[in-house]
Amino acid sequence: MFIRPFPACFARQFTSPRCERLISALLLAPIFGLACASPNRQALTAEETEQTLAHRTQGPEAALSPGDLAGLDALALPRPSPEELADPGSAGYWRACALAWNPAVRAARRQLQRAVAAEDGAGLPESIGLGAETMSAEDLDRESRLSATFDLLGILGVGPASVAREAARIDALHEHSRLERAVWRATFEVERARVRLGAARERISRMEALLRQVEAQSPRFEVLERRGRLSAAESGLAATAVHIVEHEISSERGREAELRAALAESSGLAFDHDAYAHVDGSALVQTRAVPESLGARQLLEQDPALRDLVLEFAQAEVRVRRVARDGWPTVRAGPRLTVMPSDILLGGMLDLSLPWPGRIEAELRVAETEREAAREQVEDALHGAVARVASLRAIEAQARTRAEEHAEKLNDAAEDAWVAMNARLRLGFASATEWTTMAHDRLAPLVGRVDAREAAVLAALDLAEACGVVLETAEVTP
């Protein structure tokens, strides 16, 4: 190591212990100042959390910022229009709520911010090494040495530093892909919740209409009983029809409360918000175009889950390169200051560390195996996605047939039979037992029609999600 002494005049001026401490302070102060950070301290209070939740009562238009939609072009999500944001009965309104408040989306968005922040600091040089050495702690006039070392390869940006930057870039892309996947899931999750809640309210509405029809016949049975044309047992049997329908309505109302909570959880909108009152059976009569057949390559490009696996393979490839770069030596260099009673010498330090022979080769084999496993995972997932799309397409076609043909015809036939039974009852040609049985039998086709429509819509959503396509909805006449 080359050591060059300072001029004698300089040595004569700086040879006391006080001068040594002054020189040390001057060398170390800038380094410590650059290394220190002062983060903002924050506290979480119940009042603050309550106020934050209260802001959600203003609706998604107040919380959804342009930054929440940035970088999601790959999903081809339709941006919520001002009309949709003002209409809680539209699918776009609830999609906007999910983009703003869905827990999984919010968590993925923070993870992406973390990855971007980590990318900014990736590949920076390692910590600065500082050292001080004295020959005698009791006699500070004796020889002392001060040194500072720096990560040379990190400063030059080569070797492990370049791989670290590439790894951070891939990590950020992966987190971005996970955000896309979270948004994609939330989009369909909130739409399914809206459809289920609307179906429950549609069932309640139809059963309440049936209840009014049943209750309208109650005075007739009371009159027949008073006139002696109907026994008390038959009159009581007819009254059970009211209780049967009321029991089904009560059960469905309990399920409605659960489905409203599910929609609140997936959308993030306050449970007592007025927007929930606008969710009704109209969600079942919105036309949804069935996605066209897609090939394996199109699925790989459109399905967010598959794109996420592709990025996991890219991460595995970066890990292979990182292990290979770990074979590079660690080089640290810096100045070394030797302070003696009669002189001050300025020299340098070079610190070189090499990996143990054979360790890199073993780690490289592990990384290469993980890379091949990631490749096979993409292949297996694509194979499963192709099979799933084909299966869901058949399921959706059958569900649509049941909703548009079978359930409709069964309900129409049951409705005609119910109208005929009431006519026979008015003319005195039907007994109370027959009427009660028909009232009970009317429930299944009535509710089944709504169930079939709900199943058809959910099947269309499942198929669209598997194909990587967002279903556009439009109001149609039922």
Backbone torsions as a table, in degrees:
resi	resn	phi	psi	omega
1	MET	NA	132.9	-178.4
2	PHE	-79.9	127.2	177.5
3	ILE	-124.0	122.2	-178.8
4	ARG	-113.7	122.7	179.0
5	PRO	-72.2	150.3	174.6
6	PHE	-75.9	163.5	175.2
7	PRO	-59.9	151.1	-176.9
8	ALA	-62.3	-34.8	-180.0
9	CYS	-64.3	-37.8	178.7
10	PHE	-67.7	-38.8	179.2
11	ALA	-65.2	-36.3	-178.7
12	ARG	-69.5	-27.7	-177.2
13	GLN	-80.5	-26.9	-174.0
14	PHE	-126.4	76.6	-179.7
15	THR	-132.0	2.1	-178.7
16	SER	-92.9	158.5	176.3
17	PRO	-57.1	-36.5	178.5
18	ARG	-61.5	-40.7	179.1
19	CYS	-65.0	-38.9	179.1
20	GLU	-61.4	-45.1	179.9
21	ARG	-65.4	-35.5	178.0
22	LEU	-65.4	-43.5	179.0
23	ILE	-62.8	-41.2	179.8
24	SER	-62.2	-44.6	-179.8
25	ALA	-62.3	-40.9	179.2
26	LEU	-64.3	-33.8	179.5
27	LEU	-76.2	-38.1	-171.9
28	LEU	-89.2	-28.1	-174.8
29	ALA	-58.6	-47.8	179.8
30	PRO	-62.2	-36.2	-177.8
31	ILE	-66.9	-46.3	178.3
32	PHE	-64.4	-35.8	179.6
33	GLY	-65.0	-38.9	179.0
34	LEU	-72.7	-31.3	-175.6
35	ALA	-79.5	-25.5	-175.3
36	CYS	-78.1	146.2	176.4
37	ALA	-134.8	149.6	-178.1
38	SER	-127.0	87.6	-179.0
39	PRO	-72.0	155.4	177.0
40	ASN	-74.7	133.1	178.3
41	ARG	-89.4	135.8	-179.7
42	GLN	-132.6	153.7	178.0
43	ALA	-128.8	149.7	179.4
44	LEU	-108.2	120.5	-178.8
45	THR	-119.1	158.0	179.3
46	ALA	-64.5	-38.7	-179.5
47	GLU	-63.6	-43.1	-179.5
48	GLU	-64.5	-42.7	179.2
49	THR	-63.5	-40.7	179.3
50	GLU	-64.9	-40.2	178.4
51	GLN	-66.0	-37.8	178.9
52	THR	-64.0	-42.7	177.6
53	LEU	-66.1	-33.1	-179.5
54	ALA	-64.5	-25.9	179.3
55	HIS	-67.0	-19.5	-178.4
56	ARG	-71.5	-15.8	178.3
57	THR	-68.1	-13.8	-179.9
58	GLN	-79.7	-9.6	179.4
59	GLY	94.9	168.2	-174.5
60	PRO	-69.9	-24.8	-176.9
61	GLU	-64.1	-25.3	-179.9
62	ALA	-84.1	-20.3	-175.8
63	ALA	-106.1	-22.1	-176.1
64	LEU	-84.7	111.7	-179.4
65	SER	-99.0	159.9	176.9
66	PRO	-57.2	-30.2	178.7
67	GLY	-65.3	-27.0	178.7
68	ASP	-69.4	-22.9	-179.2
69	LEU	-100.2	-8.5	-176.6
70	ALA	-69.7	140.9	175.3
71	GLY	80.2	9.5	-179.2
72	LEU	-107.3	21.1	-176.9
73	ASP	-64.5	-29.3	-178.5
74	ALA	-62.9	-24.7	-180.0
75	LEU	-80.4	-15.6	-177.3
76	ALA	56.4	38.5	178.7
77	LEU	-75.8	131.3	174.8
78	PRO	-67.8	131.4	178.9
79	ARG	-71.2	135.4	179.4
80	PRO	-62.7	128.1	-179.3
81	SER	-83.4	162.3	176.6
82	PRO	-57.6	-34.2	178.5
83	GLU	-66.0	-40.7	179.2
84	GLU	-68.1	-39.7	179.0
85	LEU	-64.8	-22.1	178.9
86	ALA	-96.0	-1.3	-176.3
87	ASP	-122.0	98.2	179.4
88	PRO	-65.7	-10.9	177.7
89	GLY	-84.3	-4.4	-178.4
90	SER	-94.1	156.6	177.9
91	ALA	-68.8	-32.8	-178.5
92	GLY	-64.3	-32.4	179.1
93	TYR	-62.1	-47.4	-177.0
94	TRP	-75.0	-28.2	174.1
95	ARG	-65.7	-38.3	177.4
96	ALA	-65.4	-38.4	176.9
97	CYS	-60.8	-43.0	-179.6
98	ALA	-65.3	-38.4	178.0
99	LEU	-64.3	-32.0	-177.1
100	ALA	-86.5	-37.3	-166.7
101	TRP	-130.4	-4.4	-179.2
102	ASN	-58.8	129.3	-174.8
103	PRO	-58.0	-42.0	-179.3
104	ALA	-66.5	-36.9	179.0
105	VAL	-67.9	-42.8	179.0
106	ARG	-62.8	-41.1	179.2
107	ALA	-65.9	-41.9	179.5
108	ALA	-66.7	-34.4	178.9
109	ARG	-66.4	-39.8	176.9
110	ARG	-67.7	-36.9	177.7
111	GLN	-64.3	-37.1	176.6
112	LEU	-65.8	-41.9	177.0
113	GLN	-61.5	-39.0	176.9
114	ARG	-62.4	-43.9	-179.3
115	ALA	-65.7	-37.7	178.3
116	VAL	-66.3	-40.3	177.0
117	ALA	-64.5	-39.3	177.9
118	ALA	-66.9	-33.1	178.3
119	GLU	-65.6	-34.6	179.3
120	ASP	-64.3	-30.1	-178.7
121	GLY	-101.5	3.6	-177.6
122	ALA	-74.1	143.3	176.5
123	GLY	78.5	3.8	176.4
124	LEU	-70.8	156.2	-179.4
125	PRO	-59.2	155.8	177.9
126	GLU	-69.1	176.3	-176.8
127	SER	-59.7	149.3	176.7
128	ILE	-77.6	128.7	179.3
129	GLY	-93.0	128.4	179.5
130	LEU	-119.4	142.6	-179.6
131	GLY	-144.7	146.4	176.5
132	ALA	-138.8	138.5	-176.8
133	GLU	-143.2	133.3	176.4
134	THR	-129.0	147.5	-177.6
135	MET	-75.6	-26.2	-178.4
136	SER	-153.5	122.8	179.1
137	ALA	-70.2	-22.5	-178.6
138	GLU	-84.4	-28.7	-177.3
139	ASP	-120.0	93.4	-178.0
140	LEU	-74.0	-6.9	177.4
141	ASP	-77.6	-12.5	178.9
142	ARG	-76.9	179.5	-173.4
143	GLU	-62.7	134.9	175.3
144	SER	-131.5	151.8	-178.1
145	ARG	-131.2	133.8	175.5
146	LEU	-121.1	138.3	-178.1
147	SER	-143.3	154.4	175.0
148	ALA	-142.6	131.8	179.5
149	THR	-122.8	149.9	-176.9
150	PHE	-130.2	150.6	178.0
151	ASP	-73.8	102.9	-173.3
152	LEU	-68.0	-46.3	-178.8
153	LEU	-66.9	-33.7	177.3
154	GLY	-66.6	-39.0	177.8
155	ILE	-65.0	-39.3	179.3
156	LEU	-77.0	-16.8	178.1
157	GLY	75.4	30.2	-179.0
158	VAL	-120.9	168.8	176.3
159	GLY	69.6	-134.3	-178.1
160	PRO	-58.3	-28.3	-179.3
161	ALA	-64.8	-41.8	-179.8
162	SER	-67.8	-37.7	177.5
163	VAL	-67.1	-37.5	178.3
164	ALA	-62.8	-39.6	177.6
165	ARG	-66.0	-41.3	178.3
166	GLU	-64.9	-40.9	178.9
167	ALA	-63.8	-40.9	179.0
168	ALA	-65.8	-36.5	177.9
169	ARG	-65.1	-43.5	178.9
170	ILE	-66.7	-38.5	177.4
171	ASP	-60.9	-41.9	178.8
172	ALA	-65.0	-39.9	176.8
173	LEU	-64.3	-38.3	179.5
174	HIS	-65.6	-43.2	177.8
175	GLU	-65.4	-34.4	175.5
176	HIS	-64.7	-40.0	177.2
177	SER	-64.7	-37.7	177.7
178	ARG	-67.4	-34.1	174.8
179	LEU	-63.8	-44.6	176.6
180	GLU	-57.9	-42.5	-179.0
181	ARG	-65.9	-40.5	178.5
182	ALA	-65.4	-41.9	178.2
183	VAL	-63.8	-41.3	-179.3
184	TRP	-62.3	-46.8	178.9
185	ARG	-64.1	-42.7	-178.4
186	ALA	-64.7	-35.8	179.6
187	THR	-59.3	-45.1	-179.0
188	PHE	-81.5	-31.2	178.4
189	GLU	-63.0	-45.3	-178.3
190	VAL	-71.0	-32.2	178.2
191	GLU	-70.7	-39.5	176.0
192	ARG	-62.6	-43.2	179.3
193	ALA	-61.9	-39.9	179.0
194	ARG	-65.4	-41.7	-179.9
195	VAL	-65.7	-41.9	-179.4
196	ARG	-65.5	-41.2	178.5
197	LEU	-66.0	-42.2	177.9
198	GLY	-63.0	-37.5	178.5
199	ALA	-66.7	-40.7	178.3
200	ALA	-61.7	-42.5	179.4
201	ARG	-70.0	-30.8	176.4
202	GLU	-68.6	-39.4	176.5
203	ARG	-63.0	-43.0	178.5
204	ILE	-61.9	-42.3	-178.6
205	SER	-62.7	-42.4	-178.7
206	ARG	-71.7	-37.3	178.5
207	MET	-70.2	-33.0	176.1
208	GLU	-66.4	-36.3	176.2
209	ALA	-65.0	-40.1	176.7
210	LEU	-65.8	-37.6	179.4
211	LEU	-62.3	-40.6	178.8
212	ARG	-64.0	-37.7	178.0
213	GLN	-66.9	-39.1	179.4
214	VAL	-68.2	-44.7	-179.3
215	GLU	-64.5	-27.2	-180.0
216	ALA	-65.9	-21.7	-179.4
217	GLN	-91.4	-9.9	-177.8
218	SER	-58.7	-45.1	178.7
219	PRO	-58.6	-32.5	-179.3
220	ARG	-63.3	-43.1	-179.9
221	PHE	-68.4	-33.6	178.0
222	GLU	-66.0	-40.9	179.0
223	VAL	-65.7	-42.8	-179.7
224	LEU	-64.1	-35.0	178.9
225	GLU	-69.5	-40.8	179.7
226	ARG	-65.0	-32.8	-179.6
227	ARG	-84.7	-1.0	177.2
228	GLY	80.7	8.5	179.8
229	ARG	-88.7	-4.1	-178.6
230	LEU	-142.0	130.8	179.7
231	SER	-73.5	162.8	178.8
232	ALA	-64.0	-34.2	179.7
233	ALA	-66.0	-42.5	179.5
234	GLU	-67.2	-38.8	178.1
235	SER	-65.1	-40.4	177.1
236	GLY	-66.1	-35.3	178.0
237	LEU	-64.8	-39.0	178.7
238	ALA	-66.6	-33.3	179.7
239	ALA	-68.4	-23.9	179.5
240	THR	-66.3	-22.6	179.0
241	ALA	-60.8	-37.8	178.0
242	VAL	-64.2	-44.2	-178.3
243	HIS	-66.9	-34.5	179.4
244	ILE	-63.4	-46.8	-179.2
245	VAL	-68.0	-41.0	178.6
246	GLU	-62.9	-36.9	178.1
247	HIS	-63.1	-43.9	179.2
248	GLU	-65.7	-37.6	178.1
249	ILE	-65.4	-43.0	179.6
250	SER	-61.8	-42.3	178.7
251	SER	-63.1	-40.5	-178.9
252	GLU	-70.2	-31.8	177.2
253	ARG	-66.3	-38.1	175.2
254	GLY	-62.9	-41.0	177.5
255	ARG	-67.5	-34.3	177.8
256	GLU	-60.5	-40.9	178.9
257	ALA	-63.3	-40.1	177.8
258	GLU	-64.8	-41.5	-179.3
259	LEU	-69.9	-32.6	175.7
260	ARG	-65.9	-40.4	177.0
261	ALA	-64.3	-37.2	178.0
262	ALA	-64.9	-40.4	177.0
263	LEU	-66.0	-38.7	178.2
264	ALA	-64.4	-38.2	-179.2
265	GLU	-69.1	-42.2	-177.4
266	SER	-77.0	-31.1	-178.6
267	SER	-90.0	-28.3	-177.1
268	GLY	82.9	-0.3	-179.8
269	LEU	-77.4	144.4	-178.5
270	ALA	-55.0	138.5	-173.5
271	PHE	-61.4	-31.2	-176.8
272	ASP	-96.6	17.5	-179.3
273	HIS	-70.7	147.9	-178.7
274	ASP	-67.6	-17.0	-176.0
275	ALA	-64.0	-27.0	-178.4
276	TYR	-65.3	-25.1	179.5
277	ALA	-68.1	-17.6	-178.0
278	HIS	-90.6	-2.9	178.0
279	VAL	-87.8	117.2	-177.2
280	ASP	-146.8	-162.5	-176.7
281	GLY	-67.2	-8.5	178.6
282	SER	-63.0	-22.8	177.3
283	ALA	-64.7	-19.9	-179.1
284	LEU	-88.7	-14.0	-176.1
285	VAL	-113.0	27.2	174.3
286	GLN	-97.6	127.4	-178.4
287	THR	-71.7	138.3	179.2
288	ARG	-132.1	114.5	-178.0
289	ALA	-68.8	136.1	179.2
290	VAL	-76.6	130.7	179.9
291	PRO	-60.7	147.0	177.8
292	GLU	-72.0	165.0	179.5
293	SER	-64.9	137.9	-177.6
294	LEU	-121.0	145.3	174.7
295	GLY	-85.1	174.9	-178.1
296	ALA	-62.8	-39.8	-178.9
297	ARG	-65.9	-39.6	178.8
298	GLN	-65.6	-39.1	176.9
299	LEU	-62.7	-41.1	-179.2
300	LEU	-63.5	-29.8	-178.8
301	GLU	-86.9	-27.8	-172.0
302	GLN	-102.2	-31.6	-175.8
303	ASP	-76.0	117.9	-179.4
304	PRO	-59.8	-34.5	179.8
305	ALA	-65.1	-40.0	179.3
306	LEU	-71.0	-38.2	177.7
307	ARG	-64.1	-33.7	178.0
308	ASP	-65.3	-39.1	178.3
309	LEU	-68.2	-34.3	176.9
310	VAL	-62.9	-39.6	177.9
311	LEU	-70.4	-30.0	174.1
312	GLU	-64.7	-36.4	174.0
313	PHE	-64.4	-40.6	177.7
314	ALA	-61.7	-38.2	176.4
315	GLN	-64.3	-39.8	177.8
316	ALA	-63.2	-37.6	177.6
317	GLU	-64.9	-39.9	178.3
318	VAL	-65.0	-37.0	178.2
319	ARG	-63.2	-36.3	175.6
320	VAL	-62.0	-45.3	-179.8
321	ARG	-67.9	-34.3	179.0
322	ARG	-66.2	-41.5	178.5
323	VAL	-63.7	-40.3	179.0
324	ALA	-64.1	-37.6	179.7
325	ARG	-73.8	-19.6	176.6
326	ASP	-64.2	-16.7	176.1
327	GLY	-73.4	-10.2	177.0
328	TRP	-70.1	147.0	176.7
329	PRO	-72.4	151.3	173.3
330	THR	-90.0	119.8	-175.6
331	VAL	-115.2	120.8	176.1
332	ARG	-124.3	133.0	-178.8
333	ALA	-139.8	154.5	179.9
334	GLY	179.4	176.3	-178.7
335	PRO	-80.1	158.1	175.3
336	ARG	-136.8	125.3	-176.5
337	LEU	-111.2	120.6	178.3
338	THR	-108.3	116.9	-178.0
339	VAL	-104.5	118.3	178.4
340	MET	-117.2	161.6	-179.9
341	PRO	-56.5	-30.3	-174.9
342	SER	-109.7	-6.9	-173.6
343	ASP	-162.2	163.6	173.0
344	ILE	-126.7	123.7	-177.4
345	LEU	-112.8	133.8	177.6
346	LEU	-107.9	120.4	179.5
347	GLY	-132.2	-155.2	-178.3
348	GLY	-143.7	164.7	178.3
349	MET	-130.2	144.1	176.1
350	LEU	-133.2	117.7	-178.9
351	ASP	-114.0	120.3	-176.3
352	LEU	-124.1	126.1	177.4
353	SER	-125.3	137.0	-177.9
354	LEU	-119.5	143.9	177.4
355	PRO	-67.9	153.7	178.9
356	TRP	-67.9	136.4	-178.2
357	PRO	-56.6	132.7	177.8
358	GLY	93.3	-21.6	-177.5
359	ARG	-68.7	-43.9	-178.7
360	ILE	-63.7	-41.2	-179.8
361	GLU	-61.9	-41.2	179.2
362	ALA	-66.8	-43.5	179.2
363	GLU	-66.8	-31.7	179.0
364	LEU	-67.5	-39.2	177.8
365	ARG	-63.9	-38.8	177.0
366	VAL	-63.2	-46.6	-179.0
367	ALA	-64.0	-38.9	178.5
368	GLU	-66.6	-36.7	176.5
369	THR	-65.0	-41.2	177.5
370	GLU	-64.8	-35.5	177.8
371	ARG	-64.8	-43.0	179.0
372	GLU	-67.3	-34.6	176.2
373	ALA	-64.3	-39.1	177.1
374	ALA	-64.9	-37.4	178.0
375	ARG	-64.7	-45.1	179.7
376	GLU	-65.2	-32.9	178.5
377	GLN	-64.2	-39.0	176.7
378	VAL	-64.1	-44.3	-179.6
379	GLU	-62.3	-46.6	-178.9
380	ASP	-64.8	-40.2	179.7
381	ALA	-65.9	-38.9	177.6
382	LEU	-65.5	-41.8	177.2
383	HIS	-60.3	-45.2	178.8
384	GLY	-65.4	-35.8	179.7
385	ALA	-66.3	-40.1	178.1
386	VAL	-62.0	-45.2	179.7
387	ALA	-65.8	-39.0	-179.0
388	ARG	-66.4	-40.6	179.2
389	VAL	-63.6	-43.0	178.8
390	ALA	-62.6	-41.3	178.8
391	SER	-65.9	-45.6	-178.9
392	LEU	-66.2	-30.5	177.8
393	ARG	-65.5	-41.8	177.7
394	ALA	-67.4	-40.5	179.2
395	ILE	-63.5	-41.5	-179.6
396	GLU	-65.1	-40.5	179.9
397	ALA	-63.4	-42.4	179.1
398	GLN	-67.6	-40.5	179.0
399	ALA	-63.9	-38.5	178.8
400	ARG	-67.4	-38.5	177.7
401	THR	-64.0	-43.4	178.9
402	ARG	-62.9	-38.6	-177.7
403	ALA	-73.4	-41.7	-173.1
404	GLU	-85.3	-23.3	-175.6
405	GLU	-119.4	-64.0	-171.9
406	HIS	-63.9	-55.6	-175.7
407	ALA	-63.3	-38.3	180.0
408	GLU	-64.6	-44.2	-178.7
409	LYS	-67.8	-39.8	178.1
410	LEU	-63.1	-41.8	-179.9
411	ASN	-68.2	-39.9	179.0
412	ASP	-64.3	-41.8	178.9
413	ALA	-64.9	-41.8	178.9
414	ALA	-66.2	-36.6	178.1
415	GLU	-65.0	-42.7	178.5
416	ASP	-63.5	-40.7	179.6
417	ALA	-66.6	-37.0	179.3
418	TRP	-67.7	-42.3	177.5
419	VAL	-63.4	-41.4	179.5
420	ALA	-65.3	-40.1	179.2
421	MET	-62.7	-41.4	178.2
422	ASN	-65.6	-35.3	177.1
423	ALA	-66.8	-42.1	178.0
424	ARG	-64.5	-36.0	179.2
425	LEU	-65.4	-40.3	179.2
426	ARG	-65.3	-33.2	-179.6
427	LEU	-86.3	-4.7	178.4
428	GLY	82.1	17.1	-179.1
429	PHE	-97.0	0.9	-178.7
430	ALA	-125.9	141.8	179.0
431	SER	-86.9	165.6	178.1
432	ALA	-64.5	-34.2	179.4
433	THR	-65.9	-44.3	179.3
434	GLU	-62.8	-43.0	-178.6
435	TRP	-65.6	-41.2	180.0
436	THR	-64.7	-41.1	178.3
437	THR	-63.6	-41.5	179.2
438	MET	-66.2	-38.5	178.3
439	ALA	-62.5	-40.3	177.7
440	HIS	-67.7	-41.0	-179.6
441	ASP	-70.1	-20.3	-179.2
442	ARG	-70.4	-24.7	-175.8
443	LEU	-64.4	-46.5	-172.9
444	ALA	-60.1	-51.3	178.1
445	PRO	-65.3	-33.6	-179.3
446	LEU	-63.9	-48.7	178.6
447	VAL	-74.0	-34.4	-179.4
448	GLY	-62.4	-31.5	177.0
449	ARG	-63.6	-42.6	177.8
450	VAL	-69.1	-40.8	179.0
451	ASP	-59.5	-41.4	-178.7
452	ALA	-66.5	-40.7	177.8
453	ARG	-64.8	-41.7	178.3
454	GLU	-61.5	-45.2	-179.8
455	ALA	-63.1	-37.3	179.9
456	ALA	-66.9	-41.9	179.3
457	VAL	-66.3	-44.3	179.6
458	LEU	-64.0	-37.0	177.4
459	ALA	-65.6	-38.3	177.0
460	ALA	-65.3	-38.3	178.1
461	LEU	-67.2	-41.1	178.0
462	ASP	-61.1	-42.5	-179.9
463	LEU	-66.2	-43.2	-179.7
464	ALA	-63.5	-42.1	179.2
465	GLU	-63.2	-40.6	180.0
466	ALA	-68.5	-29.7	-179.7
467	CYS	-85.4	-11.1	-177.3
468	GLY	76.8	32.8	-177.2
469	VAL	-125.2	133.9	175.1
470	VAL	-87.3	126.7	-180.0
471	LEU	-78.7	126.1	172.2
472	GLU	-83.6	137.0	-178.7
473	THR	-111.8	148.7	176.8
474	ALA	-145.6	143.3	-178.9
475	GLU	-71.7	136.7	175.8
476	VAL	-132.5	162.3	178.3
477	THR	-79.3	130.2	-178.2
478	PRO	-65.4	NA	NA
